[in-house]
Amino acid sequence: MFDDRSPIYLQIAEQIKNDIVTGALAEDEQVMSTNQYAAFYRINPATAAKGFAQLVDEGVLYKKRGIGMFVSPNARDLLRGGRREAFFSGVVDPMIAEAKAIGVPLTEIVQHIQKEEQ
């Protein structure tokens, strides 16, 4: 499950975010505890806890004292909004800049995308 591309705690956080965006984890659904996560993936519990803490700081998860961690009620919208911004700034804006540089009109790009949707 984990690779060497980034720290494990970040990969844990990213996996949980992906599960929320895809609907595998629903809002107000309980997630595995840090100890369960650590035992299942054979990692240090502190590493799992660091990933969970990041998600709490971002408003994606919340704690119920004595019960565990849960997906925040607005987590999916929050994550999708962030990914949309990243999509436009990281994909669409550079594409538009390249299209302008090589002389491709934006209408031709839109037509190409619409053709791909069919």
C-alpha positions in Angstrom: 0.0 0.0 0.0 2.7 2.5 0.9 5.6 3.5 -1.4 8.6 5.8 -1.1 7.2 8.8 -2.9 6.2 10.7 0.3 6.1 10.1 4.1 3.7 7.4 5.2 1.6 9.7 7.3 0.9 11.8 4.2 0.0 8.7 2.3 -2.4 7.7 5.0 -4.1 11.1 5.0 -4.3 11.0 1.2 -5.9 7.5 1.2 -8.5 8.6 3.7 -9.2 11.7 1.6 -9.6 9.6 -1.5 -12.0 7.3 0.3 -14.1 10.3 1.3 -14.1 11.8 -2.2 -15.1 8.5 -3.9 -17.8 7.9 -1.3 -16.1 4.8 0.2 -16.2 6.7 3.5 -19.4 8.6 4.2 -19.9 11.7 6.3 -20.1 11.0 10.0 -18.8 7.5 9.4 -16.3 6.2 11.9 -12.8 5.5 10.5 -10.4 2.9 11.9 -8.5 3.9 15.0 -4.8 4.8 14.8 -4.1 1.5 16.6 -6.2 -0.5 14.2 -4.5 1.3 11.3 -1.1 0.7 12.7 -1.8 -3.0 13.3 -3.4 -3.6 9.9 -0.6 -1.9 7.9 2.2 -2.9 10.3 3.3 0.7 10.9 4.1 2.7 14.0 1.0 4.0 15.7 2.6 7.4 16.0 2.8 7.5 12.2 -0.9 6.8 11.8 -1.7 9.3 14.5 0.3 12.0 12.6 -1.8 11.4 9.5 -5.0 11.5 11.4 -3.9 14.7 13.2 -3.4 16.4 9.9 -6.9 15.4 8.8 -8.3 16.8 12.0 -6.4 20.1 11.5 -7.8 20.3 7.9 -11.4 19.7 9.2 -11.7 16.4 7.4 -12.0 14.3 10.5 -13.3 15.0 14.0 -12.9 13.2 17.3 -15.6 11.9 19.5 -13.9 11.5 22.9 -13.8 7.9 24.0 -15.3 6.6 20.7 -12.9 7.4 17.9 -12.5 9.4 14.7 -15.3 10.3 12.3 -15.6 11.9 8.9 -16.6 15.5 9.2 -20.1 16.4 7.9 -18.8 18.7 5.1 -15.6 16.7 4.4 -16.5 15.6 0.9 -17.5 19.1 -0.3 -14.3 20.5 1.4 -12.1 18.0 -0.4 -13.8 18.3 -3.7 -13.6 22.1 -3.6 -9.8 21.9 -2.9 -9.3 19.4 -5.7 -11.3 21.6 -8.2 -9.0 24.6 -7.4 -5.9 22.4 -7.8 -7.3 21.0 -11.1 -7.8 24.4 -12.6 -4.5 25.9 -11.3 -2.4 22.7 -12.0 -4.0 21.4 -15.2 -6.4 23.8 -16.9 -4.4 27.0 -16.5 -1.1 25.5 -17.8 -3.1 23.9 -20.7 -4.5 27.3 -21.7 -1.1 28.9 -21.5 0.3 26.2 -23.8 -2.6 26.4 -26.2 -2.0 30.2 -26.5 1.7 29.6 -27.0 1.2 27.2 -29.9 -1.8 29.0 -31.3 -4.7 26.7 -30.5 -7.9 28.7 -30.0 -9.8 28.0 -26.8 -12.9 27.1 -28.8 -11.0 24.3 -30.5 -10.1 22.9 -27.0 -13.7 23.1 -25.9 -14.8 21.3 -29.0 -12.2 18.6 -28.5 -13.4 18.1 -24.9 -17.0 17.9 -25.9 -16.1 15.3 -28.5 -14.4 13.2 -25.8 -17.5 13.4 -23.6 -19.7 11.7 -26.3 
